[in-house]
């Protein structure tokens, strides 16, 4: 029923609508969330053949071949592996029916047409995606700094403790543990719930 309503609302063109939170359980993307890991939908755009589902962990793209085909390809882009950049909104002209949300995630370029009366909601996801990209770049710099510091400290330990191989080994193990903690935990954000909660107004 919901899919029929969405198709009718879109008419003949493939312009997306923003799905209300109360209908998230009716969309295809909901079946592919990691509910066991507390993944949840914060924003979802649905067109006749595609769904663009923004969760706290990833963008899930339910990619349809055409509006009349039931075949779907599920593509997942986890924020921890795919940085977001170049987020823009192209507003509608006087006679246009749609506005456009554009961004890159990793090497993938997205350009999503949305009904122009959804401009206020689209501003929310624009702010959220822009902020996620900024935090990702901050984390990347933190990981780079951690690797550089580890390299310098490793050289220092080797020079200062060469006469005691056991001490060198212990220092390296300690350094490696600290590096793993820094790179994989402190500077590799996976859950962006706080960003979505700040900017998305349901």
Protein Blocks (a to p, Z undefined) as FASTA:
>chain_A
ZZmmmmmmnmmbdcdcdddfklmmmpmklmmccfknopacfbdcddfkbccdddfkbccd
dddfbfkbcbdcdddddfklmccehiacddddfklcbdcddddehjbccdddddfklmmm
mmmmmmmmmmmmmmmmmmmmmmmmmmmmmmmmmmmmmmmmmmmmklmmmmmmmmmmmmmm
mmmmmmocfblklmmmmmmcZZ
